[in-house]
Amino acid sequence: MASTEGLQAYEEDNLLLSLPKEKGWAARHLCLFQGFWCPSAFFQGVINFQKHFQAKGSDVIVATVPKSGTTWLKALTFAIINRQRFSSSHNHPLLTSNSHELVPFLEFVFHVDNIQDKLSHLSNMTEPRVFGTHVPFPSLPKSIKESNCKIVYICRNPFDTFVSHWIFANKINPHSMHELTIEETLEKYCKGILGFGPTWEHMLGYWKESIANPNRVLFLKYEELKEDVNFYVKRVAEFLDCPFTEEEESNGVIENIINLCSFEKMKNLEVNKSGTFDRNFEKKHLFRKGKVGDWVNYFSPAMIEKLSKTMEEKLGGSGLSFKTSS
């Protein structure tokens, strides 16, 4: 057993060494794995996730492009699914835990050596289990793709996503970021060189799957969720086969969930003002403005032209488009 594990570790180390590398900006070191730029620090977790995760038909996966509303969608999804278990908003887990702790990233969960212990823990979790991932659709484990589990996906207009990512990277990795101007960073972004990028392929993978299998993948856009959160909370509940009853609607259950998960509410909770989650990311860095169109304060005309051209080139003809202002 030990020798088998040792051999596997040796093969994975060799695989990592053989992959094309790039210097990242949010993640310092990236490797090109299965067509996407995987942060080297998460490589082991991604491999273990692919190899060992056993999906259940009742599982819900919140899949996202980084910095596109992940924290919010995880909170909403958790609250919608668990509204019977935690009917009182006074002692709700979201008041004392960050949504990333309640809906953990599977590539982080599997960044461990004791895989069997982890699998045992996951198999004993209360169902439906809710997990998160940044892994592109083609690289999800077979067990997810072949099961009946549901995937709720969110992305955001690339202008705001880039700014949010750039500011987040400056906070978590200031030394590395000082080496790049915002224009140079945008160049990398357009080329797809960022953790779990290229963003274009990431979005299109889930977009195409949502069209091919609308009962399996629900595709959301951050801007539309912001514009009509009531409609989309109901849409998510219907998609997850737990629609709100007329009684729930008249009792204000939807409004309570929306308020509980609102940006202002989550940002001001003590639990989100200090401490870390997963790989020592500080919770306070997760909440900035949560607005649509803030990118105008950071983009020069040349940068606007650069990203607009890239979006046209990468997304043209796909039917996927974005609103870039509120």
PyMOL commands that set and color helices and strands:
alter all, ss='L'
color gray80, all
select helices_A, chain A and resi 2-18+40-52+70-81+93-95+99-102+106-109+115-123+137-139+142-146+158-172+174-177+182-191+199-212+222-227+229-239+246-250+253-260+263-268+270-272+283-286+294-297+301-315
alter helices_A, ss='H'
color red, helices_A
select strands_A, chain A and resi 21-23+29-33+36-39+60-64+130-133+150-155+217-221+276-277+281-282
alter strands_A, ss='S'
color yellow, strands_A
deselect
rebuild
show_as cartoon
